[in-house]
């Protein structure tokens, strides 16, 4: 059974002082925020198609007195509120949905279907919870506007497109995010989490999410009749050798103290039983934290592919072609350690130690990383906000069953708990950073 918390129930977990002040303000906003959430959830848009979603955020920000610029880096928006001297703080939400057909069976489930640029018809769903991100963004924008007397500085609120393609942050930066608009000293964001209970906050000092690379390997051979393999150079056998040898990169070339993943997610070759094809294609996802490990993995993939081809007697003009999709690359997310610990201590004081917990890093990717990487002086932090109702979490643990993950067609976060917690946490951190002296 899925139990959805009300905003009041979620906020009751905060410390009494927080619930009476900032938490109380969040609670008042929850009915209208949930209306926005339901609209965004029912009308998801794919990467770089977030026109309607961006319009909703832009309209909300304009009503609050922010100076809003649309179409930054495609469909991105930037809302700026200047409020005297002080630091520049950037708060980001990502806006895109995924080509996933929702199967939650809940009221208000997305029924949107589109044809992608690749010509594939698909359902669209906020299977990664970006609808909760956008809604909390509106909540933060409202609370910061309502509390202008308490802070001084410049607040930059951005709605970012195409996080799921690892391209939106890069496009916004390339379109002048840090030159056309005030450059931040601090960047903040949150992501809903499918691995721990709703309303809890997770933080990870240092590396929090991984480098993500998409690698394609085209393995060439000499085709022929399946009955006469001696007349061919079988690319399927060669590609299979490459797949096996790639496992040694992590197992034997990367220190056990470092983290790395090399996964072959796709292997395509041939068209008929008795024909040896002249080509096989592999698609890989490669994950790491440090840039040094990333470089070693990418160099090693090219070396292994070529080495196995030489061992198989492939001529020089038919060496495997290894290509790295630069458009799909997401750099690792690094939470500034001292800054993260400082903010975590502040959140623990506001929410209580039981609601704010340190989490291990994960091998997923997040292009929020680019906002901090652009300048090493920028302090960066993305936190997790749990989305699984406590009763469901406890039941799954007791029964030994897996919970739906992010990107699952069954992922249905406890939206009121996520939105209220994230709105309060992001607003509290922003107010602390910009508090009047």
MODA-V224955 format. One line per field, one symbol per residue. psi: psi as a letter, one per 30 degrees, with the letter a starting at -180 (. if undefined). A space follows every 10 residues. Layout:
BEGIN
psi: ???
END
This chain:
BEGIN
psi: kkkklleeee ffflleeeef ceeeeeeffe eeeeeeeeee efhlklkggh eeeeeeeeee eeffgkjkkl hjhcgllkkk jkhalalkkk kkklfkalik jkgfglkgkk gkklklffgk kllkkifggf eeeeeeeeee eeeeefhfff lkakkjkkjk lhefggfeee eeefggegef lkklfkkkll klkgfllkfl kkljkbkell kjkkkkkjjl ajlakffiff gljjfeeeee eeeeffffee effkkfflkk kjkjfkjkkl flegkjlgkk kkkkkkklel feeeeeeeee eeeeeeeeee ffgkleggkk jkkkjffgkk lkkjkjeeee eeeeeeeeee fkfffjkkkl llglljgfef eeffkffkkk kklkjkfkke eeeeeeeefg lklklkgkfg jilieeeeee eeeeeeeeee eefgkk.
END
